[in-house]
Amino acid sequence: MKFRPLTPRDLANYVATHEWQGRAGAYAIQGVGASLVERIEGDYLNVVGVPGALLIRLLATRFAGVYGYG
């Protein structure tokens, strides 16, 4: 994940939203924080917090046949 170049005004506006509070990394890509991001390399769900494809693979391995996986 790479932030775009941010100005002091950009940062002040984002801080004023209070969206950063209680967030890992102090931003929420699924909210206003998306306006700060230039690009994502890899899985969007990793940025949000859950690597979906990996989670499904692990669950399918651990619980073969459950939920139609494995």
VENRANOR-V449766 format. One record per residue. N is the residue number from 1. PHI is phi in degrees with one decimal (NA if undefined). Layout:
n = (N,N)
phi = (PHI,PHI)
This chain:
n = (1,2,3,4,5,6,7,8,9,10,11,12,13,14,15,16,17,18,19,20,21,22,23,24,25,26,27,28,29,30,31,32,33,34,35,36,37,38,39,40,41,42,43,44,45,46,47,48,49,50,51,52,53,54,55,56,57,58,59,60,61,62,63,64,65,66,67,68,69,70)
phi = (NA,-128.7,-77.3,-74.0,-60.6,-113.3,-92.2,-55.7,-66.7,-55.6,-64.7,-61.9,-63.1,-67.2,-58.9,-64.6,-74.1,64.8,-63.0,-69.6,-66.5,73.1,-108.3,-66.5,81.3,64.0,-153.5,-126.9,-65.2,-86.4,-127.5,-60.9,-57.1,-58.7,-70.3,-90.0,-94.0,-89.1,-161.9,-123.1,-108.3,105.7,-85.5,-54.5,-65.1,-64.1,-69.7,-67.8,134.5,-131.6,-75.5,-53.4,-62.8,-65.3,-58.8,-61.6,-60.6,-65.5,-64.8,-64.2,-71.4,-74.4,-123.4,-53.3,88.0,-84.0,61.4,81.5,-106.8,85.0)
